[in-house]
Amino acid sequence: MLEELKQEVYEANMQLPKLGLVTFTWGNVSGIDREKGLFVIKPSGVDYDALKPEDLVVVNLKGEVVEGEMNPSSDTPTHTYLYNHFPNIGGIVHTHSPWAVSFAAAKMDIPAMNTTHADTFFGDVPAADALTKEEIEEDYEGNTGKTIVKTFNERGLDYEAVPAALVSQHGPFAWGPTPAKAVYNSKVLEVVAEEDFHTMELTHQSSELPQYLLDKHYYRKHGANAYYGQGNAHSKDHASRA
């Protein structure tokens, strides 16, 4: 079942150690088949060196395992909640990458301070509320997904324009239309978290991007009038701007 998706999710998971996003087994990638209402996720606690595509676990949108010999990631309820409430995402990544975790531990948004950020995230990446003692004891992983969705709803954020969040005192989650794109967004998140940290060390002056520069960099890669790269009719005319 879902052999092609398993391979895709396996390859995305294997990118995490290559990109320096995970230590030991501290991370996971999932990918969903929306037509079937099933997603594939890394098994819990399996070392990346030992992971094989056939080890991946198939789960339905109720969070129930429908195929697999191993236990799915302990973060499966979080993935389940996000897939149910963010209907256009096709892949999710969770890591404990150190620069993003630093902002999560400080309960701080990752602010849009430079064009590297603006190319991927249309605004600050939010830090969702830390879970209460009651939320942790009741349904830790499920409530982790709930606090992310609640934050996006309360702030009026577009989860496709800002494809990541921090959970305060925990760490980052990122998503995208595919598992590979979710991994890409996760890596960009880690890079801009590090850049922001150094910027905040160098100056106490405001370094937030002006809206016009945020707009320029985000929309040159996204939307109907995007011109960055080779995937559209305008890219050759603007190649020198890349």
N, C-alpha and C positions, 0 to 999 in steps of 0.2 A: 504494500500500500504506500502510495506517495513516494516512490523510489527516487524520482527526479528531484522532488522537494527535499528529501533527506540529503541527497548529495549537495544540493545548494546550501542547505543549512550547515552541513558538515564543513564545507569549504569556508563558510562565513565564520564558524567557530574557530577554525584553524588559523584565521587571520588575527585573532585576538592576541595570542602570544607573539606572533610575528611583528605586530604593530606595537608591542610593549604595553598593551592595555590590561593584561591580567598577570597576576602572580599566582603560582600554583594552580588551583582550580577555581579561583575567585571570579567567575564570570560565565556568561551563557548567551547564546543566540537562539532565537526561534524564528520560524517562518510559517506563514499560514496559506492554506488553500481556501479561499473564501467560498468558492462554489460548493465544496464539500463540508465546510464548517469545521475543518480540522487543522490543527497546527502541529508542527514538529519542533521538538526542543531537546537540548543537550541533557543527558542523564546526570543525576546529582553526583558530584564529587569524583567524577571520572577524570583522570589525568589526561591532558591533551595528547601526550605522546602515545597513549593507549587507545584513544578514541577512534572508532570506526563508524562509517555511515550507518551500518546496520544496528549500531547501539542506540541511535536516536529514538526518542519515544514520541508516539502519536497521541495527541490529546484532543478532546472535543471542546466546544465552547462552554461546556458546563464544568470544565476542569477535570474531566474523567479520562483516564488512560484507556485508549481503545486498541493500542498495539505497542508492544515493547516488553523486553524481558527485565529491564532495569527500572528503578524509580526515576521519574522525571526530576528535573531541577527543582530544588526547594522553592525557587521563585516562580514556579508555574502558576500559582494563583494570581500573581501580579500580572504576568503576561496575559492570562485569561481575561482579567478585568480590563486591561488596556485594549485588547482586541475587540471586546464587546462594546467599548465606549468610544474608541477612535476607529471608525469603520473603514477608513481609507488606508490604514497602515498594513504593510505586508511582512514586516520583520521587526523584531525588537532585540535590543542588546542591553544587558546589564553588566557592569564591571565595577571594580573597586580601584579604578585608575587614580593615582595619588593626587594629581593636581585638582581634578574635579571633586574628589573626596574632601580635599582641604576646604573648598567652598561649601560643600554640604555640611561638614563638621561645624563650620562657622555660621551656618544657617543663612548664607548669603547667596543672592542671585549671582550668576556669572554675567557681568555687564557687557554690553556691546561697546567696546572701546576701540576697535580697529576694523579695518576692511576684511581681514581674515575671518573675523566673526560674522560680518555682514554678508559675506558670500554664501553662508549656509543658514544662519539664524537671523530672522527678521525681528531683532530686538533681544532684550535680556533673556537668558535662560533661567527660568524661575527655580527658586528653592522652595519646594513644597513643605508644608508643616511637618515637623517631627511627630511621630505617633505617640499617643498617650499610653500610659500603663495599661489602661483598659483595652485600647485598640490592639496593643501588642499581644495581650493575653487572649483576646477574643479570636483574632484572625490576622496574625502579623502580616503575612504576605499579601492576603487579599486587601487589607486596609492600606498597604503600601500603594497598590494600584489606585485605590479610592482617593488617597490624598493627592496624587498626581492629577487625576481627572478633576477633582474639586478645585485645585489651584488654577487650572486652565479655565474652568467655568467661571470662577469668581473674578479672575482678572480679565476675562474676555479674550483670551489668547487663542490663536489658531494653531492647532497641534501640527498641521502640515507646514506652516511657516516657521514654527519654532519646534523642530522635531527632537526635543530632548527636555529633560527635567532632572533636577536634583531632588532627592528625598533627604531632608535635613537629618543630620547625624547618621546618615547611611551612605548614600552614594548616587551615582548617575544612572539614568536610564535614557536610551536613545532609540529612535525608531525611524522607519522610512518605508518607501513603497516595496522594497525587497530586503531580504536579509543582508545582502552585500551593501546596499545603500545605508542601512541602519548601522553597520560597522563603520562605514565611512563617516557618518555623522558622529558616531562615538569617538572616533579618532580626532575629528575636528574639535569636538567639545574639549577633549583633553588638551589639545594644543592651545586653544584660546584661553582655557583656564590658567595654564602656565604663563602665557603672555600677559594676562590681566594681573596675575600675582606680581610679576616683575614690574609692571607699570605702576601698580599701587605702592610698591616699595620705593620707586624712583621719584614719585611726586605725590603730593597731597592735593594738587589741583584737580579739578574735574577733567576727566579724560573721556567722557561719554561722547560717542559719535553724534554729530549733528544729523537730524532726520534726513536731510537731503543726501548726505553721503551714504547713510544706511540704505535709503531707497535705491540709490544708484547701483551699489554693489549687489544688493539682493536681487533686484529686478533685471540686472544684466545677465543673471544666470537662471532666473525663474520667471515663469509667466509667458504670455503670448508674444511679448516683444523682446525676449531674451536673445542676446547675440554672442555670448561667450561660448567658445568651443566650436566643434565641427558639426553639431547636430541640427543646424537650421540654416536657412537661406542667407542670413545676414552675417554668418561667421567669417566668411572670406573678406568681406568689406571691413571688418573690424579686427582682423587677426592681429594687427600691430598693437591693439589695446590689451591683449590677453596677458 
